[in-house]
Amino acid sequence: MKFPAFFKNKRKLIFKLGAMALALCIYPLFIMIYTVSHVNQSDLEGGGNGPLDAYRHTLASAVVTYTLGEWAVNITSYFMESEKSVTAEMDRHNNHIGAKIGSHAKSFKDIEPTVRQHVLEGACFSMKDEQTTWLPKSYWRKRLLW
């Protein structure tokens, strides 16, 4: 039995929409697993508002930029870090640095070592464009996953 062209196109459309929906679910999971696995192996302190938090934001943003583009980090930062607080400002700053790292990375394997080096050279309350930042130790919080 032969299907009319309308049904063939409809099946292709449904398949494409299904594939896109699956990709939209899998991609954030990939970013989370990659980032959390590196964060959990890190010897950095300060999972909330400290160097480890800076590492997490910078690494995730670098990977997202490398794989999708800087636009994805900008959109995510807009929605996730939109509040007017010192922690959101710090997160936006580190996301921006991660986006720059991801956009200049020659290969995927270069991302993590570059991010780590940036965090090791980071500083408390730094607003330099090339330097990651975090809050003073009194602001650090223990996080559930790291």
KETOR-230972 format. One line per 10 residues: for each residue x, y, z of N, C-alpha, C. Coordinates in steps of 0.001 Angstrom, whole numbers, plus 500000, padded with zeros to 6 digits. Layout:
% KETOR-230972
X/Y/Z/X/Y/Z/X/Y/Z; ...
% end
This chain:
% KETOR-230972
500847/498823/500000/500000/500000/500000/500889/501237/500000; 500621/502163/499124/501391/503380/498998/500702/504517/499724; 501493/505259/500558/500944/506411/501269/500981/507645/500373; 499974/508485/500457/500035/509752/499715/501202/510601/500231; 501692/511512/499416/502847/512353/499758/502619/513120/501061; 501399/513553/501331/501099/514298/502553/501496/513498/503789; 501170/512212/503798/501477/511383/504961/502976/511125/505083; 503663/510995/503959/505113/510800/504003/505780/512026/504624; 505379/513197/504187/505958/514432/504731/505600/514600/506200; 504389/514212/506559/503965/514319/507945/504807/513389/508830
505077/512183/508344/505912/511253/509109/507332/511791/509249; 507860/512391/508205/509201/512989/508285/509218/514134/509298; 508167/514942/509263/508067/516065/510196/508001/515562/511633; 507191/514550/511872/507073/513990/513220/508409/513407/513661; 509097/512719/512768/510412/512162/513096/511397/513276/513439; 511420/514333/512638/512338/515448/512886/512023/516149/514207; 510727/516352/514468/510336/516975/515736/510703/516090/516924; 510536/514803/516778/510917/513865/517835/512420/513872/518080; 513188/513907/517000/514648/513952/517124/515088/515248/517797; 514448/516357/517438/514782/517638/518067/514423/517626/519546
513287/517074/519895/512868/517002/521298/513846/516146/522100; 514277/515046/521515/515249/514187/522185/516574/514923/522385; 517014/515631/521369/518263/516401/521475/518141/517484/522546; 516995/518132/522627/516787/519167/523638/516816/518605/525053; 516486/517341/525202/516536/516703/526523/517940/516181/526832; 518598/515631/525838/519902/515011/526048/521011/516050/526204; 520966/517121/525453/522044/518107/525489/522249/518709/526885; 521196/519207/527558/521425/519725/528922/521953/518661/529868; 521510/517432/529680/521999/516335/530509/523495/516115/530278; 523921/516166/529028/525347/516052/528704/526148/517152/529402
525676/518392/529319/526385/519516/529940/526462/519317/531451; 525360/518913/532060/525344/518721/533507/526277/517592/533932; 526226/516469/533245/527069/515324/533613/528539/515671/533428; 528880/516292/532313/530273/516668/532058/530777/517626/533144; 529996/518644/533426/530415/519658/534400/530497/519073/535803; 529468/518377/536236/529452/517818/537591/530571/516799/537774; 530855/516006/536748/531935/515018/536893/533278/515707/537102; 533514/516819/536427/534765/517553/536625/534778/518294/537964; 533647/518850/538336/533558/519558/539612/533806/518588/540769; 533223/517399/540700/533385/516420/541772/534813/515898/541882
535572/515962/540806/536968/515517/540824/537923/516644/541196; 537428/517838/541280/538275/518997/541519/538697/519093/542985; 539873/519666/543182/540361/519899/544542/540100/521340/544989; 539346/522085/544187/539028/523469/544528/538006/523522/545663; 538033/524573/546427/537079/524784/547524/536009/525776/547085; 534980/525888/547899/533967/526917/547685/532958/526569/546619; 532194/525483/546840/531210/525047/545856/530110/526054/545593; 529790/526842/546578/528815/527907/546401/529491/529238/546641; 529648/530020/545602/530215/531378/545643/531745/531433/545757; 532413/530297/545730/533867/530275/545817/534516/529875/544503
535801/529522/544541/536518/529127/543329/535892/527935/542606; 535372/526964/543357/534739/525810/542714/533477/526222/541958; 532739/527162/542496/531559/527700/541816/531977/528438/540542; 533053/529196/540624/533581/529891/539441/533993/528880/538373; 534635/527807/538802/535057/526735/537891/533843/526122/537195; 532794/525837/537966/531580/525217/537423/530939/526099/536356; 530761/527373/536666/530134/528289/535707/531003/528482/534470; 532281/528655/534682/533189/528890/533558/533268/527664/532659; 533373/526481/533262/533468/525243/532481/532186/524982/531687; 531040/525074/532334/529779/524822/531635/529594/525805/530478
529902/527063/530704/529741/528073/529650/530721/527848/528504; 531924/527407/528820/532905/527131/527767/532443/525966/526890; 531926/524925/527516/531451/523757/526758/530234/524119/525914; 529299/524871/526483/528113/525268/525729/528515/526134/524531; 529426/527065/524744/529855/527918/523629/530576/527109/522570; 531420/526193/522980/532160/525371/522007/531210/524520/521169; 530166/523990/521805/529267/523072/521099/528097/523763/520400; 527590/524853/520963/526429/525529/520362/526739/526937/519872; 527457/527678/520677/527756/529063/520341/527526/529969/521535; 528109/531136/521470/528017/532093/522569/526578/532542/522823
525761/532546/521789/524361/532949/521931/523654/532108/522991; 523987/530808/523079/523322/529926/524039/523686/530309/525478; 524938/530710/525698/525353/531152/527032/524677/532473/527370; 524585/533366/526400/523932/534655/526639/522463/534473/527026; 521771/533594/526335/520358/533341/526654/520229/532704/528030; 521052/531704/528305/521006/531020/529597/521317/531984/530730; 522350/532795/530554/522710/533775/531588/521590/534777/531810; 520946/535187/530731/519852/536148/530837/518741/535605/531733; 518372/534344/531527/517271/533770/532297/517700/533262/533670; 518885/532696/533782/519300/532071/535043/519979/533043/536002
520597/534098/535475/521373/535016/536314/520853/536446/536200; 519555/536619/536072/518993/537942/535801/518796/538803/537047; 518832/538198/538217/518593/539000/539427/519734/539988/539665; 519442/541008/540426/520431/542041/540756/521068/541690/542096; 522082/540835/542051/522786/540457/543272/524258/540268/542949; 525066/540292/543975/526502/540122/543775/526810/538707/543279; 526036/537711/543703/526282/536346/543234/525902/536184/541759; 524791/536789/541356/524394/536713/539948/525398/537461/539072; 525904/538585/539547/526914/539333/538794/528186/538500/538644; 528594/537831/539715/529764/536965/539668/529540/535822/538665
528374/535213/538701/528067/534115/537783/528060/534588/536334; 527459/535741/536070/527457/536293/534706/528880/536554/534228; 529709/537100/535106/531109/537387/534765/531840/536092/534388; 531677/535054/535203/532350/533780/534935/531774/533084/533703; 530469/533228/533481/529863/532679/532260/530452/533357/531028; 530653/534662/531104/531232/535417/529989/532660/534932/529696; 533435/534721/530748/534805/534227/530555/534779/532828/529943; 533888/531971/530439/533756/530636/529863/533373/530685/528395; 532490/531611/528040/532089/531752/526634/533281/532159/525770; 534123/533026/526285/535318/533421/525522/536276/532234/525359
536420/531456/526416/537289/530274/526339/536743/529293/525310; 535454/529012/525369/534830/528089/524420/534908/528553/522983; 534799/529855/522768/534839/530366/521391/536248/530356/520811; 537264/530335/521668/538651/530319/521181/539306/528944/521254; 538617/527956/521816/539203/526619/521971/539438/525970/520610; 540606/525402/520458/540948/524709/519200/540333/523304/519170; 540198/522680/520358/539586/521360/520442/538856/521230/521779; 537969/520243/521861/537186/520041/523069/538086/519730/524264; 539147/518963/524024/540022/518565/525141/540815/519736/525716; 540880/520846/525018/541590/522029/525523/540755/522846/526506
539466/522621/526528/538564/523468/527313/538839/523364/528812; 538792/522162/529359/538911/522004/530817/540243/522528/531354; 541381/522186/530750/542638/522725/531286/542713/524251/531225; 542143/524832/530190/542140/526291/530065/541263/526916/531142; 540095/526334/531373/539199/526827/532418/539883/526715/533775; 540479/525576/534047/541153/525370/535337/542244/526412/535549; 543023/526682/534518/544088/527682/534631/543509/529066/534921; 542420/529387/534265/541772/530678/534531/541312/530786/535981; 540764/529709/536513/540297/529734/537900/541485/529831/538853; 542555/529107/538568/543743/529182/539428/544348/530586/539438
544157/531310/538347/544659/532687/538257/543581/533712/538634; 542417/533238/539056/541311/534115/539421/541544/534795/540756; 540585/535633/541128/540710/536377/542381/539329/536745/542916; 539300/536986/544212/538089/537417/544871/537718/538826/544394; 536474/539020/544023/535926/540302/543555/536649/540888/542338; 537230/540044/541499/537886/540544/540290/536838/540824/539220; 536962/541946/538562/536071/542256/537447/536873/542428/536155; 538106/541944/536167/538913/541971/534947/538301/541010/533936; 538265/541426/532687/537627/540628/531637/538218/539238/531469; 539469/539051/531804/540129/537772/531568/540320/536946/532844
539745/537385/533946/539992/536722/535229/538689/536275/535884; 538634/534987/536241/537450/534498/536957/537418/535114/538353; 536238/535074/538944/536076/535728/540231/535183/534904/541148; 535272/535204/542413/534414/534589/543424/534263/535538/544590; 533437/535153/545538/533182/535987/546713/534133/535594/547849; 534233/536443/548883/535081/536100/550034/534604/534808/550707; 535510/534158/551400/535228/532863/552021/534012/532907/552951; 533754/534024/553574/532597/534128/554471/531266/533965/553725; 531265/534126/552403/530061/533981/551579/529921/532567/550999; 530953/531742/551127/530906/530416/550521/529860/529562/551204
529178/528743/550393/528178/527818/550911/528519/526405/550479; 528166/525460/551297/528327/524067/550929/527160/523710/550018; 527445/523085/548905/526418/522700/547954/526155/521208/548038; 524988/520795/547626/524596/519391/547712/525491/518488/546857; 525769/518904/545634/526522/518031/544722/528030/518225/544767; 528516/519323/545324/529980/519539/545345/530397/520370/546514
% end
